[in-house]
Amino acid sequence: MMITSRMKFKGFRHGGLLLIFLLISNLVVTFSSTRSLRAEDFANPAFKKVWEESDRAVADHRVNRPWLWGDAPFASQQELYDEASGNRLVQYFDKSRMELTNPLADKNNPYFVTNGLLTKELVSGQMQVGDNRYLEGVAADIPVAGDSEGNPDCPTYATFGQAELASLKAGDAQAQDLTGQRVVASLNHNGEVATLAEPPEQVNYAHYSPELGHNIPGVFWNWLNRLGVDWLFALGYPISEPYWSQVRVAGVDQVVLMQLFERRVLTFTPGNAPAWQVEMGNIGRHYYQWRYESGSASVLSYRAYKSEIAKNLYVVGVFQNDTNTEQRIQLTANLLDQDGQLLATSNTMIDALAIVPAKGKSPFRIILENIPENWDRVEFSAEFLPFFKTFKHNFNYDLSVADVIRDQSKYGLPRLSGHLTNLGQSVSAHSGIIGVAYDDDGKVLDLESGYTDPQKIEPGASAPFELPFLRAKNFSKYEIFTEGRN
């Protein structure tokens, strides 16, 4: 038995039977890394100006220090953002992301180009799509420093969130002022904090940042004040304490000091050359990987059956959102013959969740009308739809399933019945239930949907439901999805 609630679903590893390719409507432009940058490599002249002022000297070997942005941008595109009339131009570098929210603003304003709170998004799993709006997701299981793979001991961004070691809002995870004391705290991949008896180098806390309540070690504080640019613009305030951690860099294990800031990450590697001991982490790369390279969607199981009256094919099943944030997903079913020729297609998807949680699942039913007799198989594609500001307000996912009983209806059909409780603060005007029946092997047998009686559920109240199944007389497992409309 499985009961899936939109707010309670924890997600699981990808186990799809059929991969669906993500169709991205926004154009993504990629760049190869080169130090001979041209104006056209930048998505906007303002981005080029910011890079020239900070990293041109590094590219020309006039200064010996790490990059603040990177040697070149690697991607640019329009991204959803409410205050930018729907979308804003962004460009990704190894170390961060440049953003242009209002191209009509004063170009001389030092904040005309901004760089996002990428660290907070990676730690919290919440993707910011407006000044006060976020898409729910899962934290980034990506090593904060060192090699992206084969780096098992290094803490990830998710480590800091799960261990509650990061200040995602004022008052969270605050530390005492330790100015002058040695930095001896260590952190492992599992979020366990310990005291390091012999750090690789003596480092003391040099400054206490009261805004979010964190200590900055001397190696970072001195570096920030020699940076030559507004470090608060570049990094934001620290959101964690500094920790020594075991990190694998180019296949070699080293003990590295790391600290999270709102916008970036700083690392101190004692074994590096002096000018390169303090570096910014590749958070631009990490964020891009988390947002765009985490996956698309996959159909886990489906069943196709013909209507006994009309020449229609009904395809029912369950698909998974493999990305790291909640999504609006539209499936298309393509009907093919034995030679792979397309016979029919339909994206008329019903009995599906309007918003699918990160790593979460949704049932679906697609109807293909007037199908020919020579059809052989069904293949799927997926499109991720725009997530407009007011869309989520139409739905209520604070619904909880309880008291589920499996019995038979008065017509002898297998039936699920139970109660739906509104745990939220708003009325669920139309409280829907979708049940999926499976066989012993986890294959979909049938899908049925319905509403509670009455459909309207006040906050804190409950209403009964029942779901009879027409084509799953011997099902052994089931899953229930809920979605209310306000």
Secondary structure, DSSP 8 states (H G I E B T S, - for coil): -EE--TTT--------SEEE-EE--S--EE----SS--GGGSSSHHHHHHHHHHHHHHHTTSS-S--SS-SS--EEEEEEEGGGTEEEEEEE-SS-EEEES-TTS-TTSTTSSEE--HHHHHHH--EEEETTEEE-B----SBSSS-SSS-TTS-BHHHHHHTT-S-SSTTTT-----TTSB--EEE-TT--EEE-SS-SS--BEEEEETTTTEEEEHHHHHHHHTSSS-HHHHH-SB-S--EEEEEEETTEEEEEEEEEBSS-EEEE-TTS-GGGSEEE--HHHHHHHHHHSS--EEEEEEEEEE-SSSS-EEEEEEEEE-SSB-B-EEEEEEEE-TT--EEEEE--EESS-SSB-TT-EEEEEEEE-S--TT--EEEEEEEE----TTGGGGEE--EEEEEEEEEE-TTS-EEEEEEEEE-SSS-BSEEEEEEEEE-TTS-EEEEEEEE-SSS-B-TT-EEEEEEE-SS-TT--EEEEEEEEE-
